[in-house]
Amino acid sequence: MRQLTNDNSGQDSDPIFAPNGEAIVFTREKANDTREFWSIDPLGKKLNKLDAAPDWYSAAKSSPAFTMSEEEESPSPASTPSEQESSLPAATLETTGQAQHQNATALDAVANAEDRPPQTIKAPDGSGEIFWRKGKDEEAPEESLNWVMWFRDLKSGQEKEIGSLPAFPSFEPLQVHRGKDGQFLFDGSARFVFFSTHLDSQSGSTVMAFDFNKRKLIRLSPNWATPIPLPGQAAFLTLTENRYVQIPGTTKTAICSYLERWGADIKEDCLEKRWAASIQEEFFEDESWRGLEPPICAGEPEVRYARKDSAAICYGASMYRPGKDPAVVTIPSGAD
């Protein structure tokens, strides 16, 4: 981590790499709605105030590889809802609409549990499919959505029980791409589909990755994590949000957000499940709790782009990838 700017006259935001990677342009918002544009090199040198934003900086906001920026123009009143949605990148749509989507899906599943099970989801390469079977009906609301995920190998016909998405799940995969296979991240050896689930009002929501290679669910964050593909690479980013993170030197906590990078082979930490098992041992006289469902382990990212032991907030980011298309991947700050 390298700090590039240190100016108290305004708020620096929306850093974006130049197409050649040699400079970073950012916006400085000052009092009285004054907006300035500055450039600096990746080593934190050559700070320079610009007369106007470069054309490529403004054009970045309309590229489908980038997420939504609050500087973009709002859709015109004459636009239809479908026209507005099609102009928004997938990650932004999912972030802004996650709560409504999950609740509607959960209520749907309760009302039609026997008649209309969740859809079958086939891998784009035809290697297998995810489907659900109805589990046991329980009295508690969070237990009534007891659909159990299974995986079927389409070549051998073998089926494997994966487990239940916790709490109030979304059986519809998150959208991470535009186009035909927008629900999947199949790039090189990376083979994922992502699901959201609403835990409760205190913990909010979390996101699970189903790994077609390991054929298991992996939790990407205790709370929300928006998957962001890295085109042409067997990897992806998440814009991760965690609640109740300790603020160093105080007894207070904060909601934090930062970027994380994940490779095709996600490492896992199953400490959370081992703790859950120790709790179960206290409530079961025998070991009948063992094997109730396959465990869902917490994934460990390759890199967390935040200062160590800090309560970080991500206001935007830009990544330069020489030789890749696109060379620059940018996540500007947005209203949500």
C-alpha positions in Angstrom: 0.0 0.0 0.0 1.4 3.4 -1.0 -0.3 6.7 0.0 -0.4 9.0 -3.1 -2.1 12.1 -1.8 -2.2 14.0 1.4 -4.2 17.2 1.1 -6.8 18.5 3.5 -8.4 21.1 1.2 -10.9 18.6 -0.3 -11.9 15.0 -0.8 -9.9 12.9 -3.3 -11.9 10.2 -5.1 -12.3 8.2 -8.3 -8.7 7.5 -9.1 -8.3 6.0 -12.6 -5.1 4.8 -14.4 -4.3 6.3 -17.7 -4.5 3.7 -20.5 -0.7 3.5 -20.6 -0.4 3.1 -16.8 2.0 6.0 -16.5 -0.4 8.4 -14.6 -3.4 8.3 -12.3 -6.0 11.0 -12.6 -8.4 11.7 -9.7 -11.1 14.1 -8.7 -10.7 16.5 -5.8 -14.1 17.8 -4.5 -13.8 21.0 -2.5 -16.2 23.4 -0.8 -19.0 25.1 -2.7 -19.3 22.1 -5.1 -15.9 23.0 -6.6 -14.4 20.0 -8.5 -10.8 19.8 -9.6 -8.9 17.2 -11.6 -5.4 16.2 -10.7 -2.8 13.7 -12.0 0.0 11.9 -10.2 2.3 9.0 -11.1 2.1 5.6 -9.5 5.0 6.4 -7.2 3.3 9.4 -5.8 5.3 11.9 -7.7 4.6 14.5 -10.4 1.4 15.8 -8.8 -0.2 18.2 -11.3 -3.4 20.1 -11.4 -5.3 19.7 -14.8 -7.4 22.3 -16.6 -10.0 19.6 -17.3 -10.6 15.9 -17.1 -8.9 14.0 -19.9 -11.2 12.4 -22.5 -10.2 8.9 -21.5 -11.1 9.7 -17.8 -14.6 10.7 -18.7 -15.0 7.8 -21.2 -14.1 5.3 -18.5 -17.5 5.8 -16.8 -19.4 4.5 -19.8 -17.3 1.4 -20.4 -19.0 -1.9 -19.6 -15.8 -3.1 -17.8 -16.4 -0.4 -15.1 -18.9 -0.1 -12.4 -21.2 2.9 -12.0 -19.9 6.3 -10.9 -22.1 8.9 -9.3 -20.7 11.4 -11.8 -22.5 9.6 -14.6 -25.6 11.2 -16.0 -28.9 10.0 -14.6 -31.2 8.2 -17.1 -33.6 10.7 -18.7 -37.2 10.7 -17.4 -38.4 9.4 -20.7 -36.3 6.2 -20.4 -38.2 3.0 -19.6 -37.1 0.9 -16.6 -35.7 -1.8 -18.9 -33.7 0.7 -20.8 -32.2 2.1 -17.6 -31.3 -1.3 -16.3 -29.6 -2.4 -19.5 -27.3 0.6 -19.3 -26.0 -0.3 -15.8 -23.1 -2.7 -15.2 -24.1 -6.0 -13.5 -22.1 -5.5 -10.3 -23.8 -2.2 -9.6 -27.3 -3.6 -10.3 -26.6 -6.3 -7.8 -25.3 -4.0 -5.1 -28.1 -1.5 -5.3 -30.9 -4.1 -5.5 -29.7 -6.9 -3.3 -32.2 -6.6 -0.4 -35.3 -6.5 -2.6 -34.1 -9.4 -4.7 -33.4 -11.6 -1.8 -36.6 -11.0 0.1 -38.7 -11.5 -3.0 -37.0 -14.8 -3.8 -37.3 -16.0 -0.2 -41.0 -15.3 0.0 -41.4 -17.0 -3.4 -39.8 -20.1 -2.2 -41.9 -20.3 1.0 -45.2 -19.9 -0.9 -44.4 -22.5 -3.6 -42.0 -24.8 -1.8 -43.6 -28.0 -3.0 -44.9 -26.8 -6.4 -42.1 -24.6 -7.8 -38.5 -25.6 -6.7 -35.6 -23.3 -7.6 -34.3 -23.5 -11.2 -31.7 -26.0 -12.4 -28.4 -24.2 -13.2 -26.2 -25.7 -15.9 -22.5 -24.9 -16.3 -21.8 -23.2 -19.6 -19.4 -25.9 -20.6 -22.0 -28.6 -20.1 -19.9 -30.4 -17.4 -22.5 -30.4 -14.7 -25.6 -28.8 -13.2 -26.7 -27.4 -9.8 -30.2 -28.3 -8.7 -32.2 -28.4 -5.4 -34.2 -31.0 -3.5 -36.6 -30.1 -0.7 -35.2 -30.8 2.8 -37.2 -31.1 6.0 -39.8 -28.5 6.8 -39.2 -26.7 10.1 -41.2 -24.2 12.1 -38.7 -21.4 12.3 -38.9 -19.0 9.3 -35.2 -19.4 8.5 -35.6 -23.2 8.4 -38.7 -23.2 6.1 -36.4 -22.5 3.1 -34.8 -25.8 3.6 -33.9 -26.5 0.0 -30.7 -28.5 -0.3 -28.3 -27.9 -3.2 -27.0 -30.8 -5.2 -24.5 -31.2 -8.1 -25.0 -33.6 -10.9 -22.1 -34.6 -13.2 -23.6 -34.7 -16.7 -21.0 -37.1 -18.0 -21.2 -39.8 -15.3 -24.6 -39.0 -14.0 -23.3 -39.0 -10.4 -24.9 -36.7 -7.9 -23.3 -35.0 -4.8 -25.1 -33.2 -2.0 -23.5 -29.7 -1.6 -25.5 -28.3 1.4 -28.0 -25.6 2.1 -27.5 -21.9 1.6 -27.9 -20.4 5.1 -30.8 -18.1 6.2 -32.8 -16.5 3.4 -31.0 -17.4 0.2 -31.3 -16.1 -3.4 -31.5 -19.2 -5.6 -30.9 -16.9 -8.6 -27.1 -16.5 -9.2 -25.6 -13.1 -9.0 -25.0 -11.4 -12.3 -21.2 -10.9 -12.9 -21.1 -10.6 -16.7 -23.3 -9.2 -19.4 -24.3 -11.5 -22.2 -25.4 -15.1 -22.5 -23.4 -16.6 -19.6 -23.8 -13.6 -17.3 -24.2 -15.7 -14.2 -20.9 -17.5 -14.5 -17.2 -16.7 -14.1 -15.5 -19.3 -16.4 -12.2 -17.8 -17.4 -9.2 -20.2 -17.7 -9.2 -22.5 -14.6 -11.6 -20.2 -12.7 -15.1 -21.8 -12.7 -17.6 -20.1 -10.3 -21.2 -19.1 -9.9 -22.2 -16.8 -7.0 -25.2 -16.8 -4.7 -26.4 -14.2 -2.1 -28.1 -14.9 1.1 -29.7 -12.6 3.7 -28.5 -13.6 7.2 -30.4 -11.2 9.5 -31.0 -7.5 10.1 -27.8 -7.3 12.2 -25.4 -9.2 10.0 -27.0 -8.2 6.7 -26.2 -10.3 3.7 -23.3 -12.5 2.5 -22.2 -14.0 -0.7 -21.2 -17.6 -1.5 -19.2 -18.9 -4.5 -19.9 -22.3 -5.8 -16.7 -23.8 -7.1 -17.3 -26.2 -10.0 -13.8 -27.6 -9.7 -14.1 -28.5 -6.0 -17.9 -28.9 -6.2 -18.5 -27.0 -3.0 -19.7 -23.7 -1.6 -17.2 -21.2 -0.3 -18.2 -18.1 1.7 -16.5 -15.0 0.4 -17.2 -12.7 3.4 -19.0 -12.6 6.7 -21.1 -9.9 5.1 -21.5 -8.6 1.5 -19.0 -9.1 -1.3 -19.6 -8.0 -4.9 -17.7 -10.2 -7.4 -15.9 -8.3 -10.1 -14.4 -10.4 -13.0 -10.9 -9.7 -14.3 -11.3 -10.4 -18.0 -8.7 -12.8 -19.4 -7.5 -13.9 -16.0 -8.4 -16.9 -13.8 -9.1 -14.5 -11.0 -11.7 -12.0 -9.7 -12.0 -9.1 -7.3 -14.6 -8.6 -4.6 -15.7 -5.2 -3.2 -16.1 -6.5 0.3 -18.1 -5.0 3.1 -17.8 -6.2 6.7 -19.7 -4.9 9.7 -18.5 -4.4 13.3 -14.8 -4.2 12.5 -12.7 -3.0 15.5 -11.3 0.5 15.2 -7.7 0.3 16.3 -7.1 2.0 19.7 -10.8 2.2 20.6 -13.6 0.1 21.8 -15.7 1.2 18.8 -16.5 -0.7 15.6 -17.2 0.4 12.1 -18.6 -0.8 8.8 -15.6 -1.4 6.5 -15.1 -1.9 2.8 -12.1 -2.8 0.7 -11.1 -4.8 -2.3 -9.9 -8.4 -2.2 -8.4 -10.5 -5.0 -9.3 -14.2 -5.4 -7.6 -16.8 -7.6 -9.0 -19.9 -9.3 -8.0 -22.1 -6.3 -9.6 -20.5 -3.3 -8.0 -21.4 0.0 -10.4 -22.1 2.8 -10.6 -21.6 6.6 -13.0 -24.0 8.2 -12.4 -22.7 11.8 -16.0 -21.3 11.8 -17.4 -24.8 11.1 -15.2 -26.4 13.8 -16.5 -23.8 16.2 -20.1 -24.6 15.1 -19.4 -28.3 15.7 -18.2 -27.7 19.2 -21.4 -25.9 20.0 -23.4 -28.8 18.5 -21.6 -31.2 20.8 -23.1 -29.4 23.8 -26.7 -29.8 22.6 -26.5 -33.4 21.3 -26.0 -36.3 23.7 -24.8 -38.5 20.8 -23.0 -37.7 17.6 -26.2 -37.6 15.5 -25.4 -34.0 14.5 -22.4 -35.2 12.5 -22.9 -35.1 8.7 -26.1 -33.1 8.9 -24.9 -31.1 5.9 -21.6 -30.6 4.1 -19.7 -27.7 5.7 -19.5 -24.2 4.1 -16.0 -22.9 4.8 -14.8 -19.3 4.7 -12.6 -18.5 1.8 -9.2 -16.8 2.2 -8.4 -14.2 -0.5 -5.0 -14.0 -2.1 -4.7 -10.2 -1.4 -6.7 -7.7 0.7 -6.2 -4.2 -0.6 -6.3 -2.4 2.7 -3.9 -1.3 5.4 -3.4 -4.1 8.0 -5.5 -3.8 11.2 -7.4 -0.7 9.9 -11.0 0.1 9.6 -10.9 0.8 5.9 -13.4 2.4 3.6 -13.1 1.9 -0.2 -14.2 5.0 -2.2 -13.0 3.7 -5.5 -10.0 1.9 -7.1 -8.2 1.5 -10.4 -6.0 -1.4 -11.6 -3.5 -1.3 -14.4 -2.9 -4.6 -16.3 -0.3 -4.2 -19.0 -0.9 -6.5 -22.0 -4.5 -7.4 -20.9 -7.8 -6.3 -22.4 -9.0 -4.1 -20.9 -5.7 -2.8 -19.6 -7.4 -0.7 -16.9 -10.2 -2.0 -14.6 -11.7 0.7 -12.5 -14.2 0.7 -9.6 -15.3 4.3 -9.0 -17.2 5.4 -6.0 -21.0 5.2 -6.3 -24.1 6.4 -4.5 -24.5 2.9 -2.9 
